[in-house]
């Protein structure tokens, strides 16, 4: 239905455009998307139902231009990451590092991403252990928790893992909660063993959080501003405590090194406080805040609220804080409001890095409704929340909302004219001389960390939609024919929904039937993958070598070496990268083989093969995934493949394979191999 509605308004002849939706009709997608800042993303970041091909193009473009490379945010000599601000090159925040660790872990649970996540968490744990006296002193009553600098410091020097002397609003219980949550999540998943010193640290944190009564403690929260009792902070600590309980439940006999009842009190009081506060951020007299985008994190990634509350939170943010470009942190936020650098500079706020409550109140007077900064860290989280809701509900409205916020995130990537440079997620966009402009931070590690799970989630929901529809088709395909007569399908669909126009259906189905029959797999490919592509193939065998299935591991490894050396010499449009099959140890440059994410990307384009033994086997592909070369595949030593979606592209694909064959013949001949 969603793929044909637009036909009532746009009578166009291509299958692709049947997926477009008008912004005017309440029954269509109505994305209300901003124009993409980068022109190369305009073809995807537009009001159109997504296909897996669209999503893959986003992934390829952002990967190619290093937009999603979290390693680019690393502090020199450290595993920790920071925003790309040259003035803050060694300053790191505990909170943002936990978001980065979660993104790395959740999008690559069996590969290098998880290892990097563990390294980040371990560095933060080392820092807190180094300065454990901060917790002890508050517990013992020798430090005043009402004084920010006497609290555990949640911003640090990433090089030395030392505290920074500069004044900061360190009353941030949410940051401690995120660390507790991420450290325990990795342990509960069996990825990071709970060491004795880490267990002692977590026990110390629990006692500290009870001693300050976090459930009613006034902290500076996610935005490091006015101290108040905030649901987003209480929820972060509660999520950490719940994850700790999972660890204890999984490891029978593990003893928490703190007073009896400490964890139970954290859980009980936290639940009571959070229930009383939600769906608002704060109800504290004189500091009330009804809407705050930090509440989104309770729904994802923390998942500390149920689905009903997650839906309430995300809808309230949509209705009250979502702008044309991004999402406001809260209404009346003066940070990076209209002409911030000029107006705030006059009062000294632009260069100041930390504010007291009076200064924040003065700064926020600069903001008028609609002139607050619009941030890039929220749309991707909202997309993932709706994606998770869709996995439960299966409703098209949730899928629409997921795609809407995903595409808004894509549109926020900077263009060539941005002061930060192109292909980055800035922290926010602010009004500067009447135009929405990226602020000074050269890339936001927080935005990238939130976008990576959103990208993964939308790939998952598209596959779920595809499989649900496939199941529906097969439910009435009692004879397992795999097809239905075109006229029968049109009759059934128009009876089910009289608003579906026969002309729309005819245009949608005209290119995907053979002899008057609609083949289910082809229909699904067209709806969910986009323009149906074919693959041009050619198998090359090497004289004197047995088939790969009969070759020994040493023979496979040797030919892999020869083939990859040759492929590595390709330049220009034929340049690419070699991905050994997962769990292969024969290719020294990539021990362990390709990651799950790399395998998924190759599989989307049909550039992956399966075999019982990955030794000496892999795939060479260009960055755009236009062509690939299988090494030691079941079909032969070398199999060349190229994608084509039209007769014209087929000619190009065949020419590409001819170039590859000629090149490989010459290269292998120099190594005494004859194709």
MOWOJO-V363570 format. One record per backbone hydrogen bond with DSSP energy under -0.5 kcal/mol. CO is the residue of the C=O (numbers start at 1). NH is the residue of the N-H. Records with the same first field share a line. If there is no record, write none. Layout:
CO = NH  NH
//
This chain:
1 = 4  5
4 = 7
5 = 8
6 = 9  10
9 = 11
10 = 12
14 = 18
15 = 18
16 = 19
17 = 20
19 = 49
22 = 30
25 = 28
37 = 39
38 = 41
39 = 42
41 = 44  45
44 = 46
46 = 48
47 = 21
51 = 55
52 = 56
53 = 57
54 = 58
55 = 59
56 = 60
57 = 61
58 = 62
59 = 63
60 = 64
61 = 65
62 = 67  68
63 = 66
66 = 69
68 = 70
69 = 72
70 = 73
71 = 74
73 = 82
75 = 78
80 = 75
83 = 85
84 = 86  442
85 = 88
86 = 89
88 = 91
90 = 92  158
92 = 156
93 = 97
94 = 98
95 = 99
96 = 100
97 = 101
98 = 102
99 = 103
100 = 104
101 = 105
102 = 106
103 = 107
105 = 108
108 = 111  114
111 = 114  115
112 = 116
113 = 117
114 = 118
115 = 119
116 = 120
117 = 121
118 = 122
119 = 123
120 = 124
121 = 125
122 = 126
123 = 127
124 = 128
125 = 129
126 = 130
127 = 131
129 = 132
131 = 134
132 = 135  136
133 = 137
134 = 138
135 = 139
136 = 140
137 = 141  142  143
138 = 141
143 = 145
144 = 147
146 = 148
147 = 150
148 = 151
154 = 94
155 = 164
156 = 92  158
157 = 161  162
162 = 157
168 = 170
170 = 172
171 = 220  221
172 = 175  176
173 = 177
174 = 178
175 = 179
176 = 180
177 = 181
178 = 182
179 = 183
180 = 184
181 = 185
182 = 186
183 = 187
184 = 188
185 = 189
186 = 191  192
187 = 190
193 = 195
195 = 199
196 = 200
197 = 201
198 = 202
199 = 203
200 = 204
201 = 205
202 = 206
203 = 207
204 = 208
205 = 209
206 = 210
207 = 211
208 = 212
209 = 214
210 = 213
213 = 216
214 = 217
217 = 219
219 = 228
220 = 225
221 = 224
228 = 219  230
230 = 234
231 = 235
232 = 236
233 = 237
234 = 238
235 = 239
236 = 240
237 = 241
238 = 242
239 = 243
240 = 244
241 = 245
242 = 246
243 = 247
244 = 248
245 = 249
246 = 250
247 = 251
250 = 252
251 = 254
255 = 257
256 = 258
259 = 262
261 = 265
262 = 266
263 = 267
264 = 268
265 = 269
266 = 270
267 = 271
268 = 272
269 = 273
270 = 274
271 = 275
272 = 276
273 = 277
274 = 278
277 = 280
281 = 231
282 = 289
284 = 287
289 = 281  282
292 = 295
293 = 296
294 = 297
295 = 298  299
296 = 299  300
297 = 302
298 = 304  305
306 = 310
307 = 311
308 = 312
309 = 313
310 = 314
311 = 315
312 = 316
313 = 317
314 = 318
315 = 319
316 = 320
317 = 321  322
318 = 322
321 = 328
326 = 323
327 = 375
329 = 293
330 = 333
332 = 334
334 = 337
335 = 373
337 = 340
339 = 343
340 = 344  345
341 = 345
342 = 346
343 = 347
344 = 349  350
345 = 348
348 = 352
356 = 360
357 = 361
358 = 362
359 = 363
360 = 364
361 = 365
362 = 365
363 = 366
364 = 367
368 = 371
371 = 338
373 = 375
374 = 429
375 = 327
378 = 382
379 = 383
380 = 384
381 = 385
382 = 386
383 = 387
384 = 388
385 = 389
386 = 390
387 = 391
388 = 392
389 = 392  393
390 = 394
395 = 399
396 = 400
397 = 401
398 = 402
399 = 403
400 = 404
401 = 405
402 = 406
403 = 407
404 = 408
405 = 409
406 = 410
407 = 411
408 = 412
409 = 412
410 = 413
411 = 37
414 = 423
415 = 418
418 = 421
424 = 414  426
425 = 444
427 = 376
428 = 439
429 = 374
430 = 432  437
431 = 339
432 = 435
435 = 432  437
437 = 430
441 = 443
443 = 84  445
444 = 448
445 = 449
446 = 450
447 = 451
448 = 452
449 = 453
450 = 454
451 = 455
452 = 456
453 = 457
454 = 458
455 = 459
456 = 460
457 = 461
458 = 462
459 = 463
460 = 464
461 = 465
462 = 466
463 = 467
464 = 468
465 = 469
466 = 470
467 = 471
468 = 472
469 = 473
470 = 474
471 = 475
472 = 476
473 = 476  477
476 = 478
477 = 480
482 = 520
484 = 518
485 = 489
486 = 490
487 = 491
488 = 492
489 = 493
490 = 494
491 = 495
492 = 496
493 = 497
497 = 500
499 = 501
501 = 504  505
502 = 506
503 = 507
504 = 508
505 = 509
506 = 510
509 = 512
512 = 519
514 = 517
516 = 486
517 = 514  519
518 = 484  520
519 = 523
520 = 524
521 = 525
522 = 526
523 = 527
524 = 528  529
525 = 529  530
526 = 530
528 = 52
534 = 644
536 = 642
538 = 640
540 = 638
541 = 543
542 = 545
547 = 550  551
548 = 551
552 = 556
553 = 557
554 = 558
555 = 559
556 = 560
557 = 561
558 = 562
559 = 563
560 = 564
561 = 565
562 = 566
563 = 567
564 = 568
566 = 569
567 = 570
571 = 574
572 = 575
575 = 623
577 = 621
578 = 580
579 = 619
580 = 594
581 = 584
584 = 592
586 = 588
587 = 590
588 = 591
590 = 593
592 = 583
595 = 599
596 = 600
597 = 601
598 = 602
599 = 603
600 = 604
601 = 605
602 = 605  607
603 = 606
612 = 614
614 = 617
617 = 581
618 = 631
619 = 579
620 = 629
621 = 577
622 = 625
626 = 643
627 = 622
628 = 641
629 = 620
630 = 632  639
631 = 618
633 = 636
636 = 633
637 = 632
638 = 540
639 = 630
640 = 538
641 = 628
642 = 536
644 = 534
646 = 650
647 = 651
648 = 652
649 = 653
650 = 654
651 = 655
652 = 656
653 = 657
654 = 658
655 = 659
656 = 660
657 = 661
658 = 662
659 = 663
660 = 664
661 = 665
662 = 666
663 = 667
664 = 668
665 = 669
666 = 670
668 = 671  673
669 = 672
673 = 675
674 = 543
//
